[in-house]
Amino acid sequence: MTPILTLLAGFLFLILLRVSIAFAIGLASLATVLQLGLPANSVVNQMLSNINSFALLAVPFFLLLGRLMNDSGITDRLMNFAQSLVGHIKGGLGHINVLVSMMFASMSGSAAADTASVGAIMIPAMKKAGYPAPFAVALTATSSTLGVIIPPSILFVIYGAFGNVSIAGLFMAGILPGILIGLGQMGYTYHVAARYGVTNTGKMTWRARGEASRRAAPALLIPIIILGGITSGFFTATEASAIAALVGLVLAVLVYRTVRPGALFEILCATVVAYSLPMFAVAAAGIMGWLISYLGVAREVAEFITSITQRDWGVLLMLMAFCLTVGTVLSPMTAVIIFLPIIKELGLIAQIPDIHLALVVCLSLAIGLTTPPYGICLLIAAQIGEVDMPRAFLAVLPIVAITIAIILSVIFLPGIYMFLPRTYFPEAFPSF
């Protein structure tokens, strides 16, 4: 058996045995390394080098920020603020759901955390208001995936760190598609609300709106600090994550006073656990990605695809279809790290800018968070809403179609989406 067959067959066999993804990747990679006659300790060395990155330090800080938001009641303040803006529109609760997810995404960058925190409140409220339960679940799950797109996105941090791509440039590229996907979801929510006769949540007085804005204002400074500092060149994305976590800590303990100093140790411990699990998968996936590159698979696959089409849009369409398929069984972070050698090789041959390539890949993989069998966001939302997965999946399809339409526009109209990153980070767009 050739090494590449050992790698792939071993991985698939372990998955069928229901072994954890991270361990399946690591064990299959170890077997391949031994077959190649390489020293076994090269696996450990490769795992260490994969996570020994300054850029990856942003991940625990953003996770800490998300944890502080949940435990300090900032999510509730954001919901009141969102209600003051869109609650009076038909389908108000659904619009609040999407808008809160967009604001949550601009602070934590974690889709699963968004699903759990927002869904626990919004799904029961939407069911009570008359929305079909499958739709409430589907909207919560899909709006939560905006955390993978709207900066600061942890997936962008991983992609930038492993692909040697400007993380700040990726953050800027994610702004417009994230907003458009959110607006598309709100448009579909309006349609569903009209169809089922769901009313709005009522119009708030200007005084109540002002109070909601005042209560949420300190929290809304966090995304401004992150993006403002990065675009001005005052600090890097990693430094921005640390500053944002510090601001979140000050808000939770000193400003809002909803987190006791004694509870910080528990929050920090929970953050460490939440960080260690994906980082182990990242370390293991890096070995498989390295082997794919070492065995020359990346070049062969890229040459096969480019033998079919060398047009940039043709390559991107095939890459989108590939990522949509892979995303159903692998988490976005794992998929990026494993297949990044192939993705980068395709971009080089087709002369596609790294940021444009990354945006299409990350948007496509984000859909996998809401599609079985992986579909972690849909799974969490379905459990909260007490809806079986087949019904939840059927309800999610029209909303997924909105995201696919945005991805297609990114492929065929790159100038619109590359305007912000090209303006602020022109050095990230080398001339081929």
Helices and strands as residue ranges (DSSP letters): H 3-16, H 21-35, H 41-51, G 55-57, H 58-72, H 74-86, H 92-108, H 111-129, H 133-144, G 145-148, H 154-163, H 167-196, H 206-231, H 237-250, I 251-255, G 261-263, H 264-294, H 297-308, H 312-326, H 332-350, H 354-367, G 368-370, H 376-385, H 389-412, H 414-417, H 419-424, G 426-428
